[in-house]
Amino acid sequence: MAEEGKKRSVRKKNPAVNLDTLGLEVGNRPPQALDVEEAVLGALLIEPNCVDEAMGELTPNCFYSEKHRMIFEAMRVLVNEHAALDLLSVSQKLKDTGNLEAVGGTVFLVQLSQKIGAAAHIEYYIRILKQKCIQRELITASYEILKTSYDDAVNVDDLIDQAQTKVFAAIQNNVKKDVQEIGKVINDALEDIQKLQNSSGLSGVPSGFESLDKITQGWQASDLIILAARPSVGKTAFVLNLARNAAVDFNMPVAIFSLEMPSIQLAKRMMVSETRLSADKFRGGEKIAEWEWKQLDIQLTRLVKAPIYIDDTPSLPVMEFRSKVKKLVKQKGVRLIVVDYLQLMQGPSELRGMREQEVAAISRTLKATAKEMNVPIIALSQLSRQSENRQGGNRRPQLSDLRESGSIEQDADMVIFIHRYDYQGLSENADDIGRTQIIIAKHRNGAIADIDMKFRADEVRFVDLSDSLVNQADMMGVESAMNSDMPPFGPDMSAGIDDFGTNGGFV
């Protein structure tokens, strides 16, 4: 009895599974439809009307049987050579490649031609084969992920990146959009135009800056917008203004992926913009008075309630970013995505060390994600030093200054530069302090333009110079009320904003 108990205890242990034969061990065979494969091949041999549709939708991998794959590959070669597709031509092509006997000879081809399915059903048969193919590719991806997961030396971040890439590739390679007739597309376009004409608002997500929205009509769904500048010019400050305006003023959910700085630092910048309280006080350089704490609670109410979601994962893999965006759009209804900044993302692991190709892959994925989820993505990007070394004192950014990859410009629907006149001594004029040009250098669906703004570093805030209130305030040396609905600060609720001081700021 003791010996029997010993044997039973041994049986309860779970030995490592042989992953290569896992499907067979559990009694499963890979998803397949051999009879449908034969029906499709038979139809291609006999029915010329089926050829174009099958060749456009299927690949050799859609066939589970190896001999069926070889036959289909021979058929593809014949079609590409504009040759006739029949028993004789397919038989000869297989003979030329040395595969005729491997598939069962001419006899098997004749048998296939007798198993023909109705040509009217070819679309249904194709759908079955594609479904089985996706299932097999997902199983293959899962097996590879399982194998890698057992490796103690594997980097977990790389493992997650590889897993997402493999699953995404399995799905993406088999998803195709149908061709649409121009009449339907025009009708859809007319409906969209009619909606815009009847609407008093913008067609996209508002930036909160009137002069910018006049050019862009808001950030458009599915667009990739690249916002680029040299370091310390104000990229993060500007994009936080954009995010705040969309979420606070228009109640549109916004997601911010901050790869450069922690979420707390990001929040502090937004708090400075919202309250106009000195940045030094948020850094602990100055004490915040008791009455100021009370005012903070009041002034931050709208920001606290705003639908803003922050992810500060450093070195975020681009495929993980795509997964997170998908969840945010579906679960939170996010309308605008912000990435700070593009060059800090990780591309596919196989491209590490090939920086230009890695950045190109990141850029393509950002654009594909914007299109797939139908939301605008604003991605910050660094500029090269080229603009600073340009001869003749012209340091105005150009598209060629985009750093590390020309594909960024190609993938972007819009490229915006921030150009500061007081940056690195471009101007010594006191009136030029904070003077900024927002340069729309590329606009796939609209005009390019230069927009004048003022950057108030102490408030981490950009203001629109086209606004008359701003111009008057600058001339008089007083603060503008633009983009502010806050009551004046002060211990007696009547002191001006300047009581908070203007020492220091964030860029």
C-alpha positions in Angstrom: 0.0 0.0 0.0 2.8 2.4 0.9 4.5 1.7 -2.4 1.2 2.3 -4.3 0.8 5.6 -2.5 4.3 6.5 -3.5 3.4 5.9 -7.2 0.3 8.0 -6.9 2.2 10.9 -5.5 4.6 10.7 -8.5 1.6 10.9 -10.9 0.4 14.1 -9.3 3.6 15.9 -10.3 3.4 18.1 -13.5 6.4 17.4 -15.7 7.4 20.1 -18.2 5.2 20.0 -21.3 6.8 19.3 -24.7 5.5 22.4 -26.4 6.4 21.2 -29.9 3.8 18.4 -29.6 1.4 20.1 -27.2 -1.5 20.1 -29.7 -1.1 16.4 -30.3 -0.7 15.6 -26.5 -4.0 17.1 -25.7 -5.7 15.5 -28.6 -6.0 18.5 -30.8 -5.0 19.0 -34.4 -4.3 22.4 -35.8 -7.4 24.1 -37.3 -7.9 23.0 -40.9 -10.4 22.4 -43.6 -8.9 20.0 -46.1 -12.1 19.5 -48.0 -12.5 23.2 -48.5 -8.9 23.5 -49.6 -9.5 20.9 -52.2 -12.8 22.6 -53.3 -10.9 25.9 -53.8 -8.1 24.4 -55.8 -10.5 22.5 -57.9 -12.5 25.7 -58.6 -9.3 27.4 -59.7 -8.5 24.6 -62.1 -11.9 24.7 -63.8 -13.5 28.1 -63.1 -11.6 31.1 -64.5 -14.0 33.5 -62.7 -12.7 32.4 -59.3 -9.0 33.1 -60.0 -8.8 36.9 -59.3 -10.7 36.8 -56.1 -8.8 33.8 -54.7 -5.4 35.2 -55.7 -6.2 38.6 -54.1 -7.4 37.1 -50.8 -5.3 33.9 -50.2 -1.7 33.1 -49.6 0.0 29.7 -49.6 -0.1 29.8 -45.7 -3.9 29.7 -45.9 -3.6 26.0 -47.0 -2.8 23.6 -44.2 -1.8 20.6 -46.4 1.8 21.0 -47.7 0.9 19.6 -51.1 -2.1 22.0 -51.3 0.4 24.8 -50.6 2.7 23.7 -53.4 -0.2 23.5 -55.9 -1.5 27.0 -54.9 2.1 28.4 -55.2 2.4 27.0 -58.7 -0.9 28.5 -59.6 0.2 31.9 -58.2 3.4 31.8 -60.4 1.3 31.0 -63.5 -1.1 33.9 -62.8 1.8 36.3 -62.3 3.2 35.1 -65.6 -0.2 35.8 -67.2 -0.3 32.2 -68.3 -3.4 30.0 -68.6 -4.5 28.2 -65.4 -5.6 24.6 -66.1 -4.7 21.0 -65.5 -1.9 21.0 -68.1 -0.2 24.3 -67.1 -0.3 23.5 -63.4 1.0 20.0 -64.0 3.9 21.3 -66.1 4.8 24.1 -63.6 4.9 21.5 -60.7 7.0 19.3 -62.9 9.4 22.2 -63.7 9.9 22.8 -59.9 10.3 19.1 -59.1 7.1 19.0 -57.0 4.7 17.1 -59.3 5.3 13.7 -57.7 5.4 15.2 -54.2 1.8 16.4 -54.6 0.5 13.1 -55.9 1.1 13.5 -59.6 -1.3 14.4 -62.4 -3.8 11.9 -61.0 -4.2 14.0 -57.9 -4.7 17.1 -59.9 -7.5 15.3 -61.9 -9.1 14.3 -58.6 -9.0 17.9 -57.4 -10.8 19.1 -60.6 -13.6 16.6 -59.8 -14.0 18.0 -56.3 -14.9 21.5 -57.5 -17.2 23.5 -55.3 -19.8 25.9 -56.8 -18.1 29.1 -58.0 -20.8 31.0 -56.3 -19.6 29.7 -52.9 -15.9 30.7 -53.5 -16.2 33.8 -51.2 -17.5 31.6 -48.4 -14.7 29.0 -48.9 -12.1 31.8 -48.9 -13.4 33.1 -45.6 -13.1 29.6 -44.0 -9.5 29.2 -45.1 -8.5 32.6 -43.8 -10.2 31.9 -40.5 -8.3 28.6 -40.1 -5.1 30.4 -41.1 -5.5 33.1 -38.4 -6.2 30.4 -35.8 -3.0 28.5 -36.8 -0.9 31.6 -36.8 -2.2 32.6 -33.3 -1.4 29.1 -32.1 2.1 29.3 -33.6 2.6 32.7 -32.0 1.4 31.3 -28.6 3.8 28.3 -28.8 6.7 30.7 -29.5 5.7 32.9 -26.6 5.5 29.9 -24.3 8.9 28.7 -25.3 10.5 32.0 -24.7 8.7 32.4 -21.4 10.4 29.3 -20.0 13.8 31.0 -20.7 15.1 32.3 -17.3 17.5 34.7 -19.1 14.8 36.4 -21.1 14.1 40.1 -20.5 10.5 40.5 -19.5 10.0 43.8 -21.4 11.4 42.2 -24.6 9.1 39.2 -24.0 6.0 41.4 -23.8 7.1 43.3 -26.8 7.6 40.1 -28.9 4.3 38.7 -27.7 2.4 41.8 -28.8 4.2 42.0 -32.1 3.6 38.4 -32.9 -0.1 38.5 -32.1 -0.6 41.8 -33.9 1.2 40.5 -37.0 -1.0 37.3 -37.1 -4.1 39.5 -37.1 -2.9 42.4 -39.2 -1.7 40.2 -42.1 -5.1 38.7 -42.6 -7.3 41.8 -42.2 -8.2 43.5 -45.5 -10.6 46.3 -46.1 -13.1 45.9 -49.0 -12.8 48.1 -52.0 -15.6 50.8 -52.0 -17.4 52.3 -55.0 -16.8 56.0 -55.5 -20.5 56.7 -55.4 -20.8 55.4 -51.8 -17.6 57.2 -50.8 -18.9 60.5 -52.2 -22.3 60.1 -50.4 -20.5 59.5 -47.1 -18.3 62.6 -47.8 -21.4 64.7 -48.5 -23.0 63.6 -45.3 -19.9 64.5 -43.4 -19.8 67.9 -45.1 -23.4 68.5 -44.3 -22.8 67.7 -40.6 -19.9 70.2 -40.6 -22.0 72.9 -42.3 -24.8 72.4 -39.7 -22.4 72.4 -36.8 -21.3 75.7 -35.2 -18.2 74.0 -33.8 -14.9 72.6 -35.2 -14.7 69.3 -37.1 -11.9 68.1 -34.8 -10.7 68.2 -31.2 -10.2 71.9 -30.3 -6.7 73.2 -29.4 -8.1 76.1 -27.3 -6.2 78.6 -29.5 -8.4 80.4 -31.9 -5.7 81.3 -34.4 -4.5 77.6 -34.5 -8.0 76.2 -34.8 -8.8 78.5 -37.8 -6.1 76.7 -39.7 -6.6 73.2 -38.5 -10.3 73.1 -37.7 -9.2 71.1 -34.6 -7.1 68.0 -34.4 -8.6 65.6 -36.9 -9.5 62.0 -36.2 -6.9 59.5 -37.5 -4.2 62.2 -38.0 -0.6 61.9 -36.7 0.6 65.3 -35.6 4.3 65.8 -35.0 5.2 68.7 -32.6 8.9 69.3 -32.8 11.4 71.7 -31.3 14.9 71.9 -29.8 15.2 71.1 -26.1 13.9 73.7 -23.5 11.8 75.6 -26.1 8.5 74.6 -24.6 7.2 71.5 -26.3 5.9 69.8 -23.2 4.4 73.1 -21.9 2.5 73.6 -25.2 1.2 70.1 -25.5 0.0 70.2 -21.9 -1.9 73.4 -22.7 -3.5 71.6 -25.7 -4.4 68.6 -23.5 -5.8 70.8 -20.7 -7.9 72.9 -23.1 -9.5 69.9 -24.7 -10.3 68.1 -21.4 -11.1 71.1 -19.1 -12.8 73.5 -21.5 -14.5 71.0 -23.9 -14.8 67.9 -21.6 -13.0 65.7 -24.2 -11.1 62.8 -22.7 -7.4 63.0 -23.3 -4.6 60.5 -22.7 -1.0 61.6 -22.1 1.9 59.2 -22.4 4.8 60.9 -20.6 8.0 58.9 -21.3 10.3 61.7 -20.2 9.0 62.9 -16.8 6.9 61.4 -13.9 3.2 62.1 -13.7 3.7 64.2 -10.5 6.0 66.6 -12.4 3.5 66.8 -15.2 0.7 67.5 -12.8 2.7 70.3 -11.1 3.1 72.0 -14.5 -0.6 71.8 -15.2 -1.3 73.2 -11.7 1.0 76.2 -12.4 -0.9 76.9 -15.6 -4.2 76.6 -14.0 -3.6 78.7 -10.9 -0.8 81.1 -12.0 0.9 80.3 -8.7 4.7 80.7 -8.8 6.4 77.6 -10.0 8.9 78.0 -7.1 6.1 77.4 -4.7 5.3 74.0 -6.3 9.0 73.1 -6.1 9.2 74.0 -2.5 11.4 77.0 -3.0 8.8 79.3 -1.5 6.2 78.6 1.1 2.5 78.5 0.2 0.4 80.7 2.5 -2.6 79.2 4.2 -5.0 81.3 2.2 -3.3 80.2 -1.0 -3.9 76.6 -0.1 -7.6 77.4 0.2 -7.5 79.1 -3.2 -5.7 76.1 -4.7 -8.7 73.8 -3.8 -11.0 76.2 -5.6 -8.9 76.8 -8.7 -8.0 73.2 -9.2 -11.6 71.9 -9.1 -12.0 71.8 -12.9 -8.6 70.3 -13.5 -9.1 67.6 -10.9 -12.5 66.6 -12.5 -11.1 66.8 -16.1 -11.0 63.5 -18.1 -7.2 63.4 -18.4 -5.4 60.0 -18.1 -1.6 59.9 -17.6 0.7 57.0 -18.3 4.3 57.7 -17.3 5.8 54.3 -18.2 9.4 55.0 -19.3 10.8 53.5 -22.5 7.3 52.3 -23.5 7.4 49.7 -26.2 5.3 50.9 -29.2 3.2 47.8 -29.3 2.3 48.1 -25.6 1.4 51.7 -26.4 -1.0 50.5 -29.1 -2.7 48.1 -26.7 -3.1 50.8 -24.1 -4.5 53.2 -26.6 -7.0 50.6 -27.8 -8.2 50.1 -24.2 -8.4 53.8 -23.4 -10.4 54.6 -26.5 -12.9 51.7 -25.9 -13.2 52.0 -22.1 -12.7 55.8 -21.5 -13.8 57.2 -24.8 -10.5 59.1 -25.2 -10.6 61.6 -28.1 -6.9 62.8 -28.1 -3.6 61.0 -27.5 -0.4 62.8 -26.5 3.1 61.2 -26.6 6.0 62.9 -24.9 8.2 62.0 -26.8 8.5 59.8 -29.8 12.3 59.1 -29.6 11.9 57.7 -26.1 9.6 54.9 -27.2 11.0 51.4 -27.9 10.5 49.9 -31.3 10.4 46.2 -32.2 13.2 44.3 -30.4 14.7 43.0 -33.6 15.4 46.5 -34.7 17.3 47.6 -31.5 20.7 49.0 -32.5 19.4 50.1 -35.9 18.1 53.5 -34.7 16.8 54.9 -37.9 14.8 51.8 -38.7 13.6 51.6 -35.1 12.3 55.2 -35.2 10.7 54.5 -38.6 8.8 51.5 -37.1 7.7 53.6 -34.2 6.4 56.4 -36.5 4.6 53.9 -38.7 2.9 52.3 -35.7 1.8 55.6 -34.3 0.2 56.5 -37.6 -1.4 53.0 -37.9 -2.8 53.3 -34.3 -4.3 56.8 -35.0 -6.0 55.4 -38.1 -7.1 52.2 -36.5 -8.6 53.8 -33.4 -9.8 56.9 -35.4 -8.3 59.4 -32.9 -5.6 62.2 -33.4 -2.2 61.4 -31.9 0.1 64.3 -31.1 3.7 63.1 -30.8 6.5 65.3 -29.6 9.8 64.9 -31.4 13.3 66.3 -31.0 15.0 68.4 -33.7 18.6 67.8 -34.7 21.3 70.5 -34.0 21.3 71.3 -37.7 19.0 74.3 -37.3 21.3 75.8 -34.7 24.3 75.5 -36.9 22.6 76.9 -40.0 24.5 79.7 -41.7 23.2 83.3 -42.0 21.5 83.4 -38.6 18.4 81.6 -40.0 17.6 79.1 -37.3 14.0 78.6 -38.3 13.2 74.9 -38.1 12.8 72.9 -41.3 11.3 69.5 -42.1 14.8 68.2 -42.8 15.7 69.0 -39.1 13.4 66.2 -37.8 15.7 63.9 -35.9 16.8 60.3 -36.6 14.3 59.3 -39.4 12.9 60.8 -42.5 9.9 58.5 -42.1 8.6 60.8 -39.4 7.8 63.5 -42.0 6.4 60.9 -44.4 4.0 59.4 -41.8 2.9 62.6 -40.3 -0.3 64.3 -41.5 0.8 67.5 -39.8 4.2 68.8 -38.7 4.3 71.7 -36.3 7.5 73.5 -35.1 7.9 75.8 -32.1 10.3 78.6 -32.8 11.3 81.0 -30.0 12.9 84.3 -30.9 14.6 84.6 -27.5 16.0 81.1 -27.6 19.8 80.9 -27.6 20.1 84.7 -28.2 18.2 84.9 -31.5 16.9 88.3 -30.3 18.1 90.6 -27.5 15.0 92.8 -27.8 13.1 92.8 -24.5 9.8 92.7 -26.5 10.8 89.3 -28.0 11.0 87.6 -24.6 8.6 84.7 -24.9 7.6 85.6 -28.4 6.9 82.4 -30.2 6.0 81.2 -33.7 3.9 78.1 -34.1 5.0 76.9 -37.6 2.7 74.5 -39.4 5.3 73.2 -41.8 3.3 70.3 -43.2 -0.5 70.0 -43.4 -1.7 67.1 -45.5 -5.3 68.3 -45.6 -4.9 72.1 -45.2 -2.8 75.2 -45.4 0.6 75.8 -43.9 0.9 78.9 -41.7 2.9 80.8 -39.1 1.0 81.6 -35.9 2.3 84.2 -33.4 2.0 83.4 -29.7 3.5 84.4 -26.4 5.1 81.9 -24.0 4.8 82.8 -20.4 7.4 80.5 -18.8 6.5 81.5 -15.3 2.9 80.3 -15.9 3.9 77.3 -18.2 1.4 78.8 -20.6 1.1 79.9 -24.2 -1.3 82.7 -25.2 -2.5 83.8 -28.6 -1.0 87.0 -29.7 -3.8 87.6 -32.2 -6.1 88.3 -29.2 -6.4 92.0 -28.6 -6.5 91.6 -24.8 -3.1 90.0 -24.9 -1.6 92.7 -27.0 -3.0 95.4 -24.8 -1.8 93.6 -21.7 1.7 93.3 -23.1 1.8 97.0 -24.0 0.6 98.0 -20.5 2.8 95.5 -18.7 -0.2 93.7 -17.1 -1.4 90.1 -17.2 -3.9 88.9 -19.8 -7.2 87.4 -18.8 -7.2 85.2 -21.9 -7.9 81.6 -21.3 -8.6 82.2 -17.7 -11.9 82.1 -15.9 -10.4 82.2 -12.4 -11.2 84.8 -9.8 -8.3 87.0 -8.6 -6.1 85.6 -5.9 -5.3 87.3 -2.6 -5.9 86.9 1.1 -8.9 89.2 0.9 -10.1 87.6 -2.4 -9.3 90.8 -4.3 -5.5 90.8 -4.8 -4.2 90.5 -8.3 -2.5 87.4 -9.7 0.9 89.2 -9.4 0.7 88.7 -5.6 1.9 85.1 -6.3 5.1 86.4 -7.8 6.6 85.3 -11.1 9.9 83.7 -10.0 11.0 80.8 -12.1 9.0 78.6 -14.4 8.9 75.3 -16.3 9.7 74.9 -19.9 
